[in-house]
Amino acid sequence: MDWKSVDERLIRRGEILLSLDFLENYEDELRAMNREKVGRPYALIWRYMEFLSVVRYLFVMPYRQLEGFTRAMNRLIPRIPSADYSGLRRRILRLDLSPYGDLKASN
């Protein structure tokens, strides 16, 4: 038995790949969202909100913990602002999460 390959497969089981593709056009999408918007401008784009909703459901995170996650993301990638839990909740509840239905924890 090749223990090195077995060990590598076990290590890869712990990898979680989350796409950060939304970062590529963050400023452009944000500018488009805020064009002709009345009221307080958006700081977070919808694709980032989708990413956060996947993180929330994948790790069964309450919104306050997700707020902490956005703070950590802001420390790693300063151009992404952190968010407060009530704003996260309000925006995530407006998303159509049907493509991510399988990520919900099943009891």
C-alpha positions in Angstrom: 0.0 0.0 0.0 1.3 3.5 -0.9 0.9 5.3 2.4 2.0 8.6 1.0 -0.9 8.7 -1.4 -3.3 7.5 1.2 -2.1 10.2 3.6 -2.5 12.8 0.8 -6.1 11.8 0.1 -6.9 12.1 3.7 -5.4 15.6 3.9 -7.3 16.7 0.8 -10.6 15.7 2.4 -10.1 18.6 4.7 -9.7 21.1 1.9 -12.7 23.4 1.3 -12.6 25.3 -2.0 -14.5 28.5 -2.0 -14.3 30.6 -5.1 -13.2 34.2 -4.7 -14.0 35.0 -8.3 -16.3 37.8 -7.2 -13.3 39.9 -6.3 -12.2 40.3 -10.0 -15.0 42.8 -10.8 -16.0 44.0 -7.3 -15.6 47.7 -7.9 -17.4 47.6 -11.3 -20.3 45.6 -9.9 -20.6 47.9 -6.9 -20.5 51.0 -9.1 -23.3 49.5 -11.3 -25.4 48.6 -8.2 -25.2 52.1 -6.9 -25.9 53.9 -10.2 -29.1 55.8 -9.8 -29.8 54.2 -6.4 -31.7 56.4 -4.0 -30.6 56.3 -0.3 -27.6 54.8 1.3 -25.2 53.2 -1.3 -24.4 49.5 -1.2 -21.0 48.5 0.1 -21.3 44.8 -0.6 -22.1 43.3 -4.0 -24.7 40.6 -4.5 -22.0 38.0 -5.5 -20.3 38.6 -2.2 -23.6 38.1 -0.4 -24.1 34.8 -2.2 -20.6 33.8 -1.2 -21.4 34.7 2.5 -24.7 32.8 2.3 -22.9 29.7 1.1 -20.4 30.1 4.0 -23.3 30.6 6.4 -25.1 27.4 5.4 -22.0 25.3 4.9 -20.7 26.0 8.4 -24.1 26.5 10.0 -23.1 30.0 11.2 -25.4 32.4 12.9 -25.4 35.9 11.5 -23.3 37.4 14.3 -20.6 34.8 13.6 -20.9 35.6 9.9 -20.3 39.3 10.9 -17.0 38.1 12.5 -16.2 36.2 9.3 -16.6 39.4 7.2 -14.3 41.2 9.6 -11.7 38.5 9.1 -12.2 38.7 5.3 -11.7 42.5 5.6 -8.3 41.9 7.4 -7.2 39.5 4.6 -8.6 41.6 1.7 -9.0 45.2 2.9 -11.0 46.4 -0.2 -13.9 44.2 1.0 -15.8 45.9 3.8 -17.0 44.1 6.8 -20.8 44.0 7.4 -23.1 44.0 10.4 -25.3 41.0 11.2 -28.6 42.8 10.6 -27.6 44.0 7.2 -26.2 40.5 6.3 -29.5 38.9 7.4 -31.6 41.3 5.5 -29.6 40.9 2.3 -29.2 37.1 2.5 -32.9 36.6 3.1 -33.5 38.5 -0.2 -31.3 36.1 -2.2 -32.7 33.2 -4.2 -30.7 30.4 -2.5 -32.4 27.5 -4.3 -29.2 26.5 -6.1 -27.6 26.1 -2.7 -30.5 24.1 -1.2 -28.3 21.0 -0.8 -25.9 22.9 1.5 -28.5 23.2 4.3 -27.9 21.0 7.3 -30.3 18.0 7.3 -31.5 16.7 10.6 
